[in-house]
């Protein structure tokens, strides 16, 4: 038997074909893959008679494939987090959800508390007290004139809840600790037993600003499990919506960065122009955030040819104005003074942490699902990977600007050449005992939906990895050695999701 089952993006494989290895062999393969440049895209557990079955999905970006393997884990296992930091949060999640304690983990703290299922005792799915003893163990720095600044979890305005605790000496930040989990809604559990009438609505609510990205990851996973493909016209419209979602958020982020710096021309223009791209999504489906557009089997709405051509012109015009506002931003000496060298995450650190999306690419990592694990229409109409070596706020902003430029060009071209034909096909029942790992490049980065069906064809396990799950630790390290006044700027340059992490 092969030690790893190789699958393509959103390819359904028989669940029983995933190799089940002894723990030592499983951990050896995972560690070797990560230290050799591979990435972990999913790492999840399921209760089993002999312990907890843990499945790993490891991305080989050069070969455009995902390697699948599994093992049975006892209540305590050696931690791989020190050798492979990208696993640290996945191991903590396993401890919280299934009681698999990572022995020797350098940072064994709660992720988001997972209460026991009905009928399960503490041994089946321990609560936080059994998983990680004691109250939340904040890291503290001792010394003369060292002080602590606590922010949140309740914030002013409409920001979601999250707690930030800074260890400072004067204005200098020694350490930032971020505590999340306040938005934990149990989405993965709610999806189990599906698909049903509520499934798409649940998926769209994972992270509201990434409705299209998560809906597409789900749709492609379910289509693989059902053995169908969406029609070409639907595939094109899905990609248009995904890139419009990217445009809206990247342009909005440039405006928000300008606001934090106090550079009002770009702040005003980009804040308003974000609405142009949201309205373009609404032109397709009637909802500015893409709710109700992407469904298994295709899309719910079509665009007449005349409407598509008019929308292409509007997007092109809106991007011309956004590009002009961005040029003002990057040419200003006051902007460069605040962004250059601020919040640096080196390439080595980004690779160790497994950063994805603009945050990873701004540190030199060429990781973009549209190129590394492509699917239609990106296979035939590729979008270049935008990278930068700086790893600072400026680099993250520049990556966003260039990606928005590519997205605008893609949308205009796609709307001008939409394939003919239907936009939706019938969706049969999912095939039983199958596993599919679906990857989509959302605007924040790689979205992963790993779905396994049971003997009845229903969802037996539904694992979601939002890009924020990979990237929050990057923000923590970006603040080390910075002024505490740089936090809003660094935070906005990552612009991570609280609810996408918390699920």
Secondary structure, 3 states (H helix, E strand, C coil): CCCCEEECCCCCEEHHHCCEECHHHHHHHHHHHHHCCCEEEEEEEEEECCEEEEEEEEEECCCCEEEEEEEEECCEEECCCCCCHHHHHHHHHHHHHHCCEEECCCCCCCCCCCCCCCCCCCCCCCCHHHHCCCCCCCCCCCCCCEEEEEECCCCCCCCCCCEEEEEEECCEEEEEEEECCCCCCCHHHHHCCCCCCCHHHHHHCCCHHHHHHHHHHHHHHHHHHHCCCCCHHHHHHHHHHHHHHHHHHHHHHHHHHHHHHCCHHHHHHHHHHHHHHHHHHHHHHCCCCCCCCEECCEECCCCCHHHHHHHHHHHHHHHHHHHHHHHHHHHCHHHHHHHCCCCCCCHHHHHHHCCCHHHHHCCCCCCCHHHHCCCCCCCCCCCCCCCCCCCCHHHHHHHHHHHHHHHHHHHHHHHHCCCCCCCECCCCCCCCCEEEEEEEECCCCEEEEEEEECCCCCEEEEEEECHHHHHHHHHHHHCCCCEHHHHHHHHHHHCCCHHHHHC
